[in-house]
Amino acid sequence: MAAARELGCGPTHVYALLRQYLDDPRLTSLLPRPRGRKVGKTLLDAAVEALIEAAIDEVYLTRQRARLVELTVQVQRRCVAGGLAPPSRKAITARLRARKPGDVLAKREGRKAARDRYAPVKGSLSSDYPLALVQIDHTLVDVIVVDSDTRAPIQRPWLTVAIDVNSRCIAGFHLSLEPPSATSVALCLIHAVLPKINWLAERRVDGEWPVRGIPERLHLDNAKEFRSEALKRGCEQYGIAIDYRPVRTPHYGGHIERLIGTMMGKVHLLPGTTFSNIADKGDTDPDKTAAMTIDEVERWLGHAIAGVYHRELHRGIGMPPAEAWRRGIAGHGDVLGRGEPVAVADPRRYDPRDLSRIYLLGPDDTYYDLAYRDLRRPPISLWEHRLALKRLREEGRTLIDEAAIFGAIDAMRAIADDAVRTSKRARRQRERRFRVIQGGQSETPSVIGKAQDHGPVFDEANTLQPHERMFPVEEWS
């Protein structure tokens, strides 16, 4: 009784403590014990345990990727057939969760998927100052854009985006109805390299986007557009090194992939969003809710980047990307900055979206403006030019002349305009052409790289001007 009073408990509890100590004469045996059965201890019959484990291996851990409810039904059926008491779904789930997640994913989706998700990251991708390393990648934007005239739905546009790894600032991007190509990579790079003041003003975006300058290194995956000779020559010309991501190591692209995930999360607020998966989409029809043209989506992205993303706290670096860029350029405290990037001396470059004007790099390293021989001709794009040539050849035209090409393009545009209300493909072609006419003389045209001969297109060598014969032009795709 005296011990009970001193410990502040009843006599029964004192005797229980005494028994615990006699069974295990250590002070730790007197510590409070958690209620319930010990971890790993089961109340199920051994035969039921064996049956559950077998069903997990044979039903759930296969490439057919059966659902948990289907596994539960199988276990319960086997138990009934064997005269055993069927376990609950909770008991089956507990046994499944005891398996290693990496082993489960490897059996259901393959070893590559398991390695990508659970394998330890060897090394990390980092840079010491702005523009030391820039990552570029593509994604389909999770929103349907509409025709600028009829507002009828067209398709999801492609976004090519570049991120400065040090500051996490978006260096530049390119939005297009065309799938990724060497052209979209080059246009994204030019947007990243050039100042954004005029670009923002043209789109009425009230914000600052200080990122500009030629990067020292690019970090790219192994897609064919990143391994094009055009990109390699252009980067060599400007002293840009290229690092390719090791095969089957997606974690090396973590910075750009997280950025794309962040941007797509913002896009899901727009009308016409397709969301990222069917579960989020529900019964929403993106074609019916689509309301924004590709130019409006581009302007929206400008606001989202310059006005929001660059100013928000980035958890990875502990400050807004814009502030990280400022510190990296100007320095902070005892840390010296890299200094202002060297401005591009001449931003003029060949733009495949507008063939009415090209910028020819002469042997003196000076760019010369070359316009149409007949200035009455309308701007056309490279894809329109190629399609016109293809149709003329199909018609059996052996000698292709300038008038025939423009005549074919005019006919193609008329057909697209007539069909725009009924055909998505026609609407896509019309919208591409509209962007050529509206934006052909922008300040961010370009494809990086010097010219290379891919052979003559016209059979009119005798009519070419001297400068046209002297400097062949490379066609980009």
KAJO-V297422 format. One record per residue. N is the residue number from 0. RES is the residue in one small letter. SS is DSSP state (alpha for helix, beta for strand, coil for the rest). NEAR is the number of other C-alpha atoms within 10 Angstrom. D_LAST is the distance of its C-alpha to the last C-alpha in whole Angstrom. Layout:
n=N res=RES ss=SS near=NEAR d_last=D_LAST
n=N res=RES ss=SS near=NEAR d_last=D_LAST
This chain:
n=0 res=m ss=coil near=11 d_last=93
n=1 res=a ss=alpha near=8 d_last=93
n=2 res=a ss=alpha near=11 d_last=90
n=3 res=a ss=alpha near=14 d_last=88
n=4 res=r ss=alpha near=11 d_last=90
n=5 res=e ss=alpha near=8 d_last=88
n=6 res=l ss=alpha near=12 d_last=85
n=7 res=g ss=coil near=10 d_last=85
n=8 res=c ss=coil near=12 d_last=84
n=9 res=g ss=coil near=12 d_last=87
n=10 res=p ss=alpha near=15 d_last=89
n=11 res=t ss=alpha near=11 d_last=87
n=12 res=h ss=alpha near=12 d_last=84
n=13 res=v ss=alpha near=17 d_last=86
n=14 res=y ss=alpha near=12 d_last=87
n=15 res=a ss=alpha near=12 d_last=83
n=16 res=l ss=alpha near=16 d_last=82
n=17 res=l ss=alpha near=14 d_last=85
n=18 res=r ss=alpha near=14 d_last=84
n=19 res=q ss=alpha near=17 d_last=80
n=20 res=y ss=alpha near=15 d_last=81
n=21 res=l ss=alpha near=11 d_last=84
n=22 res=d ss=alpha near=10 d_last=81
n=23 res=d ss=coil near=12 d_last=79
n=24 res=p ss=coil near=12 d_last=81
n=25 res=r ss=coil near=11 d_last=78
n=26 res=l ss=alpha near=9 d_last=77
n=27 res=t ss=alpha near=10 d_last=74
n=28 res=s ss=alpha near=15 d_last=75
n=29 res=l ss=alpha near=15 d_last=77
n=30 res=l ss=coil near=10 d_last=74
n=31 res=p ss=coil near=8 d_last=72
n=32 res=r ss=coil near=7 d_last=71
n=33 res=p ss=coil near=7 d_last=68
n=34 res=r ss=coil near=6 d_last=69
n=35 res=g ss=coil near=6 d_last=67
n=36 res=r ss=coil near=9 d_last=67
n=37 res=k ss=coil near=8 d_last=65
n=38 res=v ss=coil near=6 d_last=62
n=39 res=g ss=coil near=6 d_last=61
n=40 res=k ss=coil near=7 d_last=64
n=41 res=t ss=coil near=11 d_last=64
n=42 res=l ss=coil near=7 d_last=66
n=43 res=l ss=coil near=12 d_last=65
n=44 res=d ss=coil near=12 d_last=66
n=45 res=a ss=alpha near=10 d_last=65
n=46 res=a ss=alpha near=11 d_last=64
n=47 res=v ss=alpha near=19 d_last=62
n=48 res=e ss=alpha near=16 d_last=60
n=49 res=a ss=alpha near=10 d_last=59
n=50 res=l ss=alpha near=18 d_last=58
n=51 res=i ss=alpha near=26 d_last=56
n=52 res=e ss=alpha near=15 d_last=54
n=53 res=a ss=alpha near=13 d_last=54
n=54 res=a ss=alpha near=17 d_last=52
n=55 res=i ss=alpha near=23 d_last=50
n=56 res=d ss=alpha near=13 d_last=49
n=57 res=e ss=alpha near=11 d_last=49
n=58 res=v ss=alpha near=19 d_last=47
n=59 res=y ss=alpha near=22 d_last=46
n=60 res=l ss=coil near=20 d_last=44
n=61 res=t ss=coil near=17 d_last=42
n=62 res=r ss=coil near=13 d_last=38
n=63 res=q ss=coil near=11 d_last=39
n=64 res=r ss=coil near=14 d_last=40
n=65 res=a ss=coil near=14 d_last=43
n=66 res=r ss=coil near=10 d_last=44
n=67 res=l ss=alpha near=16 d_last=47
n=68 res=v ss=alpha near=10 d_last=49
n=69 res=e ss=alpha near=12 d_last=49
n=70 res=l ss=alpha near=21 d_last=50
n=71 res=t ss=alpha near=23 d_last=53
n=72 res=v ss=alpha near=13 d_last=54
n=73 res=q ss=alpha near=17 d_last=54
n=74 res=v ss=alpha near=24 d_last=56
n=75 res=q ss=alpha near=21 d_last=58
n=76 res=r ss=alpha near=14 d_last=59
n=77 res=r ss=alpha near=17 d_last=59
n=78 res=c ss=alpha near=18 d_last=62
n=79 res=v ss=alpha near=11 d_last=64
n=80 res=a ss=alpha near=11 d_last=63
n=81 res=g ss=coil near=13 d_last=65
n=82 res=g ss=coil near=9 d_last=68
n=83 res=l ss=coil near=15 d_last=66
n=84 res=a ss=coil near=14 d_last=66
n=85 res=p ss=coil near=21 d_last=62
n=86 res=p ss=coil near=17 d_last=61
n=87 res=s ss=coil near=11 d_last=59
n=88 res=r ss=alpha near=15 d_last=55
n=89 res=k ss=alpha near=10 d_last=56
n=90 res=a ss=alpha near=15 d_last=57
n=91 res=i ss=alpha near=21 d_last=54
n=92 res=t ss=alpha near=16 d_last=52
n=93 res=a ss=alpha near=10 d_last=54
n=94 res=r ss=alpha near=13 d_last=54
n=95 res=l ss=alpha near=19 d_last=50
n=96 res=r ss=alpha near=10 d_last=49
n=97 res=a ss=coil near=9 d_last=51
n=98 res=r ss=coil near=12 d_last=49
n=99 res=k ss=coil near=9 d_last=46
n=100 res=p ss=alpha near=13 d_last=43
n=101 res=g ss=alpha near=18 d_last=41
n=102 res=d ss=alpha near=15 d_last=43
n=103 res=v ss=alpha near=20 d_last=42
n=104 res=l ss=alpha near=21 d_last=39
n=105 res=a ss=alpha near=17 d_last=38
n=106 res=k ss=alpha near=18 d_last=40
n=107 res=r ss=alpha near=18 d_last=39
n=108 res=e ss=alpha near=15 d_last=35
n=109 res=g ss=coil near=15 d_last=35
n=110 res=r ss=alpha near=15 d_last=35
n=111 res=k ss=alpha near=14 d_last=32
n=112 res=a ss=alpha near=16 d_last=32
n=113 res=a ss=alpha near=18 d_last=36
n=114 res=r ss=alpha near=17 d_last=34
n=115 res=d ss=alpha near=15 d_last=32
n=116 res=r ss=alpha near=15 d_last=34
n=117 res=y ss=alpha near=13 d_last=37
n=118 res=a ss=coil near=13 d_last=37
n=119 res=p ss=coil near=9 d_last=38
n=120 res=v ss=coil near=12 d_last=35
n=121 res=k ss=coil near=9 d_last=36
n=122 res=g ss=coil near=7 d_last=35
n=123 res=s ss=coil near=9 d_last=33
n=124 res=l ss=coil near=14 d_last=30
n=125 res=s ss=coil near=11 d_last=32
n=126 res=s ss=coil near=14 d_last=32
n=127 res=d ss=coil near=12 d_last=35
n=128 res=y ss=coil near=21 d_last=33
n=129 res=p ss=coil near=29 d_last=30
n=130 res=l ss=coil near=27 d_last=27
n=131 res=a ss=coil near=18 d_last=28
n=132 res=l ss=coil near=23 d_last=26
n=133 res=v ss=beta near=28 d_last=23
n=134 res=q ss=beta near=22 d_last=21
n=135 res=i ss=beta near=25 d_last=18
n=136 res=d ss=beta near=22 d_last=17
n=137 res=h ss=beta near=21 d_last=16
n=138 res=t ss=beta near=17 d_last=18
n=139 res=l ss=beta near=18 d_last=19
n=140 res=v ss=beta near=24 d_last=21
n=141 res=d ss=beta near=24 d_last=24
n=142 res=v ss=beta near=28 d_last=25
n=143 res=i ss=beta near=26 d_last=24
n=144 res=v ss=beta near=29 d_last=23
n=145 res=v ss=beta near=26 d_last=25
n=146 res=d ss=coil near=23 d_last=24
n=147 res=s ss=coil near=20 d_last=25
n=148 res=d ss=coil near=13 d_last=28
n=149 res=t ss=coil near=10 d_last=29
n=150 res=r ss=coil near=15 d_last=29
n=151 res=a ss=coil near=23 d_last=28
n=152 res=p ss=beta near=25 d_last=26
n=153 res=i ss=beta near=25 d_last=22
n=154 res=q ss=beta near=22 d_last=20
n=155 res=r ss=beta near=20 d_last=20
n=156 res=p ss=beta near=21 d_last=17
n=157 res=w ss=beta near=19 d_last=15
n=158 res=l ss=beta near=23 d_last=17
n=159 res=t ss=beta near=26 d_last=15
n=160 res=v ss=beta near=25 d_last=18
n=161 res=a ss=beta near=28 d_last=20
n=162 res=i ss=beta near=26 d_last=24
n=163 res=d ss=beta near=27 d_last=26
n=164 res=v ss=coil near=23 d_last=28
n=165 res=n ss=coil near=21 d_last=31
n=166 res=s ss=coil near=29 d_last=32
n=167 res=r ss=coil near=25 d_last=30
n=168 res=c ss=coil near=28 d_last=28
n=169 res=i ss=beta near=25 d_last=25
n=170 res=a ss=beta near=29 d_last=23
n=171 res=g ss=beta near=26 d_last=20
n=172 res=f ss=beta near=24 d_last=18
n=173 res=h ss=beta near=21 d_last=15
n=174 res=l ss=beta near=22 d_last=16
n=175 res=s ss=beta near=18 d_last=14
n=176 res=l ss=coil near=18 d_last=14
n=177 res=e ss=coil near=14 d_last=10
n=178 res=p ss=coil near=14 d_last=10
n=179 res=p ss=coil near=21 d_last=9
n=180 res=s ss=coil near=17 d_last=6
n=181 res=a ss=alpha near=20 d_last=6
n=182 res=t ss=alpha near=24 d_last=6
n=183 res=s ss=alpha near=25 d_last=9
n=184 res=v ss=alpha near=23 d_last=11
n=185 res=a ss=alpha near=25 d_last=11
n=186 res=l ss=alpha near=24 d_last=12
n=187 res=c ss=alpha near=25 d_last=15
n=188 res=l ss=alpha near=28 d_last=16
n=189 res=i ss=alpha near=28 d_last=17
n=190 res=h ss=alpha near=24 d_last=19
n=191 res=a ss=alpha near=26 d_last=20
n=192 res=v ss=alpha near=23 d_last=21
n=193 res=l ss=coil near=23 d_last=23
n=194 res=p ss=coil near=21 d_last=26
n=195 res=k ss=coil near=20 d_last=26
n=196 res=i ss=alpha near=14 d_last=29
n=197 res=n ss=alpha near=13 d_last=27
n=198 res=w ss=alpha near=18 d_last=25
n=199 res=l ss=alpha near=18 d_last=28
n=200 res=a ss=alpha near=11 d_last=30
n=201 res=e ss=alpha near=11 d_last=27
n=202 res=r ss=coil near=15 d_last=27
n=203 res=r ss=coil near=12 d_last=31
n=204 res=v ss=coil near=18 d_last=31
n=205 res=d ss=coil near=13 d_last=34
n=206 res=g ss=coil near=17 d_last=33
n=207 res=e ss=coil near=16 d_last=33
n=208 res=w ss=coil near=21 d_last=29
n=209 res=p ss=coil near=17 d_last=30
n=210 res=v ss=coil near=23 d_last=27
n=211 res=r ss=coil near=22 d_last=26
n=212 res=g ss=coil near=21 d_last=25
n=213 res=i ss=coil near=21 d_last=23
n=214 res=p ss=coil near=22 d_last=23
n=215 res=e ss=coil near=16 d_last=25
n=216 res=r ss=beta near=17 d_last=23
n=217 res=l ss=beta near=21 d_last=20
n=218 res=h ss=beta near=22 d_last=21
n=219 res=l ss=beta near=21 d_last=18
n=220 res=d ss=coil near=21 d_last=18
n=221 res=n ss=coil near=13 d_last=17
n=222 res=a ss=coil near=12 d_last=14
n=223 res=k ss=alpha near=11 d_last=11
n=224 res=e ss=alpha near=19 d_last=9
n=225 res=f ss=alpha near=22 d_last=12
n=226 res=r ss=coil near=15 d_last=13
n=227 res=s ss=coil near=13 d_last=10
n=228 res=e ss=alpha near=13 d_last=11
n=229 res=a ss=alpha near=24 d_last=10
n=230 res=l ss=alpha near=20 d_last=11
n=231 res=k ss=alpha near=16 d_last=15
n=232 res=r ss=alpha near=16 d_last=15
n=233 res=g ss=alpha near=17 d_last=15
n=234 res=c ss=alpha near=21 d_last=17
n=235 res=e ss=alpha near=13 d_last=19
n=236 res=q ss=alpha near=12 d_last=20
n=237 res=y ss=coil near=13 d_last=21
n=238 res=g ss=coil near=13 d_last=23
n=239 res=i ss=coil near=18 d_last=21
n=240 res=a ss=beta near=14 d_last=22
n=241 res=i ss=beta near=19 d_last=20
n=242 res=d ss=beta near=14 d_last=22
n=243 res=y ss=beta near=14 d_last=21
n=244 res=r ss=coil near=15 d_last=23
n=245 res=p ss=coil near=13 d_last=25
n=246 res=v ss=coil near=9 d_last=24
n=247 res=r ss=coil near=13 d_last=26
n=248 res=t ss=coil near=16 d_last=27
n=249 res=p ss=alpha near=15 d_last=26
n=250 res=h ss=alpha near=18 d_last=29
n=251 res=y ss=alpha near=21 d_last=27
n=252 res=g ss=alpha near=18 d_last=25
n=253 res=g ss=alpha near=14 d_last=28
n=254 res=h ss=alpha near=19 d_last=27
n=255 res=i ss=alpha near=24 d_last=24
n=256 res=e ss=alpha near=19 d_last=25
n=257 res=r ss=alpha near=11 d_last=28
n=258 res=l ss=alpha near=18 d_last=26
n=259 res=i ss=alpha near=22 d_last=24
n=260 res=g ss=alpha near=13 d_last=27
n=261 res=t ss=alpha near=12 d_last=29
n=262 res=m ss=alpha near=17 d_last=27
n=263 res=m ss=alpha near=19 d_last=27
n=264 res=g ss=alpha near=13 d_last=30
n=265 res=k ss=alpha near=14 d_last=31
n=266 res=v ss=alpha near=21 d_last=28
n=267 res=h ss=coil near=18 d_last=31
n=268 res=l ss=coil near=11 d_last=33
n=269 res=l ss=coil near=18 d_last=31
n=270 res=p ss=coil near=17 d_last=31
n=271 res=g ss=coil near=24 d_last=29
n=272 res=t ss=beta near=24 d_last=29
n=273 res=t ss=coil near=24 d_last=28
n=274 res=f ss=coil near=21 d_last=30
n=275 res=s ss=coil near=15 d_last=29
n=276 res=n ss=coil near=9 d_last=31
n=277 res=i ss=alpha near=10 d_last=33
n=278 res=a ss=alpha near=8 d_last=36
n=279 res=d ss=alpha near=11 d_last=35
n=280 res=k ss=alpha near=14 d_last=34
n=281 res=g ss=coil near=10 d_last=37
n=282 res=d ss=coil near=8 d_last=38
n=283 res=t ss=coil near=14 d_last=36
n=284 res=d ss=coil near=12 d_last=33
n=285 res=p ss=alpha near=19 d_last=30
n=286 res=d ss=alpha near=19 d_last=29
n=287 res=k ss=alpha near=12 d_last=33
n=288 res=t ss=alpha near=16 d_last=33
n=289 res=a ss=coil near=22 d_last=29
n=290 res=a ss=coil near=22 d_last=30
n=291 res=m ss=coil near=22 d_last=27
n=292 res=t ss=coil near=21 d_last=24
n=293 res=i ss=alpha near=24 d_last=21
n=294 res=d ss=alpha near=16 d_last=22
n=295 res=e ss=alpha near=15 d_last=26
n=296 res=v ss=alpha near=20 d_last=24
n=297 res=e ss=alpha near=18 d_last=22
n=298 res=r ss=alpha near=18 d_last=26
n=299 res=w ss=alpha near=16 d_last=27
n=300 res=l ss=alpha near=20 d_last=25
n=301 res=g ss=alpha near=23 d_last=26
n=302 res=h ss=alpha near=19 d_last=30
n=303 res=a ss=alpha near=18 d_last=30
n=304 res=i ss=alpha near=20 d_last=28
n=305 res=a ss=alpha near=20 d_last=30
n=306 res=g ss=alpha near=16 d_last=33
n=307 res=v ss=alpha near=14 d_last=34
n=308 res=y ss=alpha near=23 d_last=32
n=309 res=h ss=alpha near=25 d_last=32
n=310 res=r ss=alpha near=17 d_last=36
n=311 res=e ss=coil near=14 d_last=37
n=312 res=l ss=beta near=15 d_last=38
n=313 res=h ss=beta near=17 d_last=36
n=314 res=r ss=coil near=8 d_last=38
n=315 res=g ss=coil near=11 d_last=36
n=316 res=i ss=coil near=12 d_last=37
n=317 res=g ss=coil near=9 d_last=40
n=318 res=m ss=beta near=16 d_last=39
n=319 res=p ss=beta near=20 d_last=37
n=320 res=p ss=alpha near=23 d_last=33
n=321 res=a ss=alpha near=24 d_last=34
n=322 res=e ss=alpha near=16 d_last=37
n=323 res=a ss=alpha near=22 d_last=36
n=324 res=w ss=alpha near=23 d_last=33
n=325 res=r ss=alpha near=18 d_last=36
n=326 res=r ss=alpha near=20 d_last=39
n=327 res=g ss=alpha near=22 d_last=36
n=328 res=i ss=alpha near=19 d_last=35
n=329 res=a ss=alpha near=13 d_last=39
n=330 res=g ss=coil near=16 d_last=41
n=331 res=h ss=beta near=12 d_last=44
n=332 res=g ss=coil near=7 d_last=47
n=333 res=d ss=coil near=6 d_last=47
n=334 res=v ss=beta near=10 d_last=44
n=335 res=l ss=coil near=13 d_last=42
n=336 res=g ss=coil near=17 d_last=39
n=337 res=r ss=coil near=16 d_last=36
n=338 res=g ss=coil near=14 d_last=36
n=339 res=e ss=coil near=13 d_last=34
n=340 res=p ss=coil near=15 d_last=30
n=341 res=v ss=coil near=10 d_last=29
n=342 res=a ss=coil near=13 d_last=28
n=343 res=v ss=coil near=14 d_last=25
n=344 res=a ss=coil near=6 d_last=26
n=345 res=d ss=coil near=9 d_last=24
n=346 res=p ss=coil near=16 d_last=21
n=347 res=r ss=coil near=21 d_last=19
n=348 res=r ss=coil near=24 d_last=16
n=349 res=y ss=coil near=24 d_last=13
n=350 res=d ss=coil near=25 d_last=12
n=351 res=p ss=coil near=23 d_last=9
n=352 res=r ss=coil near=23 d_last=11
n=353 res=d ss=coil near=25 d_last=14
n=354 res=l ss=coil near=20 d_last=14
n=355 res=s ss=coil near=20 d_last=18
n=356 res=r ss=beta near=19 d_last=18
n=357 res=i ss=beta near=21 d_last=16
n=358 res=y ss=beta near=18 d_last=18
n=359 res=l ss=beta near=22 d_last=19
n=360 res=l ss=beta near=18 d_last=20
n=361 res=g ss=coil near=14 d_last=23
n=362 res=p ss=coil near=8 d_last=25
n=363 res=d ss=coil near=6 d_last=27
n=364 res=d ss=coil near=8 d_last=25
n=365 res=t ss=coil near=10 d_last=25
n=366 res=y ss=beta near=16 d_last=22
n=367 res=y ss=beta near=13 d_last=23
n=368 res=d ss=beta near=12 d_last=22
n=369 res=l ss=beta near=14 d_last=21
n=370 res=a ss=beta near=12 d_last=22
n=371 res=y ss=coil near=13 d_last=22
n=372 res=r ss=coil near=9 d_last=24
n=373 res=d ss=coil near=9 d_last=26
n=374 res=l ss=coil near=10 d_last=26
n=375 res=r ss=coil near=7 d_last=27
n=376 res=r ss=coil near=12 d_last=23
n=377 res=p ss=coil near=15 d_last=22
n=378 res=p ss=coil near=20 d_last=18
n=379 res=i ss=coil near=22 d_last=15
n=380 res=s ss=coil near=19 d_last=12
n=381 res=l ss=alpha near=17 d_last=9
n=382 res=w ss=alpha near=17 d_last=9
n=383 res=e ss=alpha near=22 d_last=12
n=384 res=h ss=alpha near=15 d_last=12
n=385 res=r ss=alpha near=15 d_last=11
n=386 res=l ss=alpha near=15 d_last=13
n=387 res=a ss=alpha near=21 d_last=16
n=388 res=l ss=alpha near=21 d_last=15
n=389 res=k ss=alpha near=11 d_last=15
n=390 res=r ss=alpha near=15 d_last=18
n=391 res=l ss=alpha near=17 d_last=20
n=392 res=r ss=alpha near=13 d_last=20
n=393 res=e ss=alpha near=10 d_last=21
n=394 res=e ss=coil near=9 d_last=24
n=395 res=g ss=coil near=9 d_last=25
n=396 res=r ss=coil near=12 d_last=24
n=397 res=t ss=coil near=10 d_last=24
n=398 res=l ss=coil near=11 d_last=24
n=399 res=i ss=coil near=16 d_last=22
n=400 res=d ss=coil near=13 d_last=23
n=401 res=e ss=alpha near=12 d_last=22
n=402 res=a ss=alpha near=10 d_last=24
n=403 res=a ss=alpha near=15 d_last=23
n=404 res=i ss=alpha near=19 d_last=19
n=405 res=f ss=alpha near=18 d_last=21
n=406 res=g ss=alpha near=12 d_last=23
n=407 res=a ss=alpha near=19 d_last=21
n=408 res=i ss=alpha near=21 d_last=19
n=409 res=d ss=alpha near=15 d_last=22
n=410 res=a ss=alpha near=13 d_last=24
n=411 res=m ss=alpha near=19 d_last=21
n=412 res=r ss=alpha near=18 d_last=21
n=413 res=a ss=alpha near=13 d_last=25
n=414 res=i ss=alpha near=13 d_last=24
n=415 res=a ss=alpha near=22 d_last=22
n=416 res=d ss=alpha near=14 d_last=25
n=417 res=d ss=alpha near=13 d_last=28
n=418 res=a ss=alpha near=15 d_last=26
n=419 res=v ss=coil near=22 d_last=25
n=420 res=r ss=coil near=16 d_last=29
n=421 res=t ss=coil near=11 d_last=28
n=422 res=s ss=coil near=14 d_last=25
n=423 res=k ss=alpha near=18 d_last=22
n=424 res=r ss=alpha near=14 d_last=19
n=425 res=a ss=alpha near=20 d_last=21
n=426 res=r ss=alpha near=27 d_last=21
n=427 res=r ss=alpha near=21 d_last=18
n=428 res=q ss=alpha near=19 d_last=16
n=429 res=r ss=alpha near=23 d_last=19
n=430 res=e ss=alpha near=22 d_last=19
n=431 res=r ss=alpha near=20 d_last=15
n=432 res=r ss=alpha near=22 d_last=17
n=433 res=f ss=alpha near=17 d_last=20
n=434 res=r ss=alpha near=17 d_last=18
n=435 res=v ss=alpha near=21 d_last=16
n=436 res=i ss=alpha near=16 d_last=20
n=437 res=q ss=alpha near=10 d_last=22
n=438 res=g ss=alpha near=15 d_last=19
n=439 res=g ss=coil near=22 d_last=18
n=440 res=q ss=coil near=15 d_last=20
n=441 res=s ss=coil near=14 d_last=20
n=442 res=e ss=coil near=17 d_last=21
n=443 res=t ss=coil near=24 d_last=18
n=444 res=p ss=coil near=23 d_last=15
n=445 res=s ss=coil near=25 d_last=13
n=446 res=v ss=coil near=24 d_last=11
n=447 res=i ss=coil near=25 d_last=13
n=448 res=g ss=coil near=21 d_last=13
n=449 res=k ss=coil near=16 d_last=15
n=450 res=a ss=coil near=18 d_last=14
n=451 res=q ss=coil near=12 d_last=14
n=452 res=d ss=coil near=10 d_last=14
n=453 res=h ss=coil near=10 d_last=12
n=454 res=g ss=coil near=10 d_last=15
n=455 res=p ss=coil near=10 d_last=17
n=456 res=v ss=coil near=10 d_last=15
n=457 res=f ss=coil near=12 d_last=19
n=458 res=d ss=coil near=11 d_last=22
n=459 res=e ss=coil near=12 d_last=24
n=460 res=a ss=alpha near=11 d_last=24
n=461 res=n ss=alpha near=7 d_last=28
n=462 res=t ss=alpha near=9 d_last=27
n=463 res=l ss=coil near=11 d_last=24
n=464 res=q ss=coil near=10 d_last=26
n=465 res=p ss=alpha near=8 d_last=27
n=466 res=h ss=alpha near=11 d_last=24
n=467 res=e ss=alpha near=13 d_last=21
n=468 res=r ss=alpha near=12 d_last=22
n=469 res=m ss=alpha near=10 d_last=23
n=470 res=f ss=coil near=15 d_last=20
n=471 res=p ss=coil near=15 d_last=16
n=472 res=v ss=coil near=18 d_last=13
n=473 res=e ss=coil near=15 d_last=10
n=474 res=e ss=coil near=16 d_last=7
n=475 res=w ss=coil near=14 d_last=4
n=476 res=s ss=coil near=14 d_last=0
